[in-house]
Amino acid sequence: MGRSKRSDRVESALRHADATLEAWFRRSRVTTRQASVVFARFLRRAKKRSAGVLRQQVHELQGGLKHLSSGLEQLEKDRKPATRKRRERPAPIGRTAKRPRKAKKAA
């Protein structure tokens, strides 16, 4: 009788281990599915958020460009045309600015 009790215990332990393993496997599959669903949901949200953030930055850049453009237009309107200064003619080669001109003779 000793042998049958021992074999029954081993069989019982194996069945228990098999049932435990099967339960763990089912839970892990469910958990894996849940995790993949949660991760997919997270990715969708992340894509939407990143698109929203990018869209917001584009709007801010466009607003800044409009502001800059209006400022440049205002500057162009306010600017008076610059008066052209006459450029000094270079002194003739024979004369220098240091030597005074000769006085004309009275006739």
Residue pairs with C-beta under 8 A, 6 or more apart in sequence:
91 97
95 101
